[in-house]
Amino acid sequence: MATVRRLNASEHAPRRDAAAEAFLAIIANANTARPYTIAVRALVAELGECAAPAELGCR
């Protein structure tokens, strides 16, 4: 079973848009990539593309 670890956020973290595109680039299966692309890009649009992940806060 996989282990989930909290990442230390820093000001040098990639922007959300760059992180999302890097994640999407590694999905080889087209049937998986299509819905992931839609969902991830919608999430980036909702949260804002330029901010670093460290700027996310709890609601």
Residue, then its C-alpha position, 0 to 999 in steps of 0.5 A: m500500500a502507498t504512503v502519503r507524505r506531506l510535502n514541505a511547501s516553499e517559495h521555490a515550489p513550481r506554480r500550479d499550472a506548471a505542476a499540473e502540466a508536468f503531472l499530465a505529461i506522465i499519463a501515458n494512457a489516452n483514455t486516462a489522460r483525457p478525463y484527468t486533463i479536464a479535471v486538473r485544468a479545471l482545478v487549476a482554473e478554479l484555484g488560479e494558475c500563477a500561485a505556488p502550491a504553498e499559498l493554498g490554505c485550509r478552509 
